[in-house]
Amino acid sequence: MFLRQLFDRESSTYTYLLADEKTSEAAIIDPVKEQFERDVVLIKQLGFKLKYVLETHVHADHITSSGQLREAFSAKVALHENSGAKCADMLLKDNDVLKLGDIEIKVMHTPGHTNADISYLVENYVFTGDALLVRDCGRTDFQLGNSNTLYNSINEKIFSLDENTIIYPGHDYNGFTASTVKEEKLYNHRLGNGKTEEEFVEIMANLDLALPKKIKESVPGNTNCGL
């Protein structure tokens, strides 16, 4: 399987390009509007046929290029069925499976950051969006987020994966690019080392974070696939 991690510096967002090298079928996860030209050039240079544009959730800190990529490559845009994104070609639910050639992409509904979060499990990689970050996790104070729900999503679904599964997050603000299930179970500041649900909820309740700068434009923009 081909896998490439890409980065948008302004929003600290990771975008992932996956492909089956036998068929050249590809998927892109969480593309950013400002990086549309970069992504188009890369996909064309590598000779891939973009089949899916996959969102992990409706983002509040940047606008997606999913609609533009659909137009450029005749790809299908996919979000969770809770997303409210009428522009989507596919509304996914837990345990759905998408295919790139022989590669299976398993949909894991991991709500809590929002009510529409998806993690995508591909071989021994899991793309966790904002639900689980390296040594951190997504906030839970808007977009129908819920700390109890996020705690259970991470512990029951992501932390139940093989401990060697590589975690690729949706963002990073501290220079990390990836982690593993084993590392996060041990060292995640908010969830690791056996923290209880009550401890996690208290941590999340006391974060006192400012709203993302682009939330007013990003959420409506992303429910319209960035168009």
Secondary structure, 3 states (H helix, E strand, C coil): CEEEEEEECCCCEEEEEEECCCCCEEEEECCCHHHHHHHHHHHHHCCCEEEEEECCCCCCCCCCCHHHHHHHHCCEEEEECCCCCCCCCEEECCCCEEEECCEEEEEEECCCCCCCCEEEEECCEEEEECCEECCEECCCCCCCCCHHHHHHHHHHHHCCCCCCCEEEECECCCCCCCEEHHHHHHHCCCCCCCCCHHHHHHHHHCCCCCCCCCHHHHHHHHCCCCC
